Each structure stands twice: as C-alpha cells, then as structure tokens.
Amino acid sequence: MAQAAAGKRNWFAIWVSVAAVVVVALVIGLVVWMNNISSGPGAQPSSSNINTDTGAISFGSGPDVVDTYVDFMCPICNQFEKTEGETIKQLVSDNKITLNIHPVSILDRASQGTKFSSRSASAMFAVAEADPANAYAFMEAMFQNQPQESSPGLSDDQIVSIAKGAGVNVTSDLEKAITSGKYIKFVQAHGLPDGAKGTPTLVVNGTFVNVTFNPQTDIVANLKG
C-alpha cells in the first residue's frame, strides 16, 4: 500500500511538472508572438506604384532610376525640393527617369513627441495608395507647408487639409488612414539605405550622389539614358 501511494505521488509530481513546463512554454510563445506583432511592419500599402520591400513610391517609367530619401520635417529636404524638385518632375514627365521617393521618419525626435515624421510619411503612403495621380502634388504641398523643426509639427487634420488643397480625392477611408497613422509601423520598418548619412539622400542609378542643390550636376550629369 505504501509503495502504491508513493507511486501515485510520483506520477502526480511528474504530471504537475509536465503541466508547469507546458504553461511556461505557452507563456513564452505568447510573449514572442505579441512582440512580433508589436515590432512587425504592420499594415502595408497596396498599390502598383508602391514597393513594399524597399518602401518606395514610384513615379514615371524612364530608363534612369533616381531614388530620394526624404523626411517631411527635414529643412534640408525642403531645400532640396525647392532647388531640384522642378527638374526632377520634368524628367519624370519627359519619361527620362523612374523616380522612387522613400518617405522616412528619422526626425521623430524633433517634433516634441508627436512623431510628425512618421505620421506625415504614413500619410504619403496612404495618399499614394488611394490617389496615386495626386501623390506627387501632395508631397510638394507638404514641403510647402513644412513646420519648423523641433515644433510639434502639423496635426493629422492639418495634413488632411493639405491633401485636399493639393487636389487629392480624400475619401472617408483615406482620411481615416491619415488620421489613424495606418502606415506608421510600415514607415518605421524602413529607413535609410546602408551608407546613407542622413536626409536628403540621393541615389542615381544605384550610386550615392552628394547633394549640392544643383540639379544639373546632382542628377542630369549622372543620367545614362
């Protein structure tokens, strides 16, 4: 009888140990799963003009490829847009280049906690997805209305208003995508390419180009087509 009782106790102890191990494994699995969700790329924009692997919004289909990495809070990016934007837009219009714009968020620290860089880049992807024909105009308007660096930046409602002013067809779904920051995680999952030093970053046909704010030397002279 004593041996039988001891045997039962042993089996009970074994089952308790096994159950404890299973519970611990489940808890660890749940934690890993939740971490993956929180750190994953989140919702991804879906449109033929958006490359979700590179985080690029494409304009034009010319033989030469120009990539720009810009942050809507970056004053030097605004200077780049003012000095080189018209030339770039004309090259796209003339079908001489394929332009890949990469909205990035490296200056969230410069908006007093409002994450303006992430929110505005997310809005750019939302517009490019919903109304690609007016995405470039929206980008131009965002730089024309650029807030002061180290300020709170623009509110979501102000970004919506800028989109409307740029001719974007702001449907209720698009407005919700902008105000909810639908693509913030997607933006934050992408960044500058290896070797980049900051924004703006200019890459022409796969080669980094030092920005001098002269479109003839920065872009035109580096085209092959």
Order of alpha helices (4+ residues) and beta strands (2+ residues): alpha-beta-beta-beta-alpha-beta-alpha-alpha-alpha-alpha-alpha-beta-beta-alpha
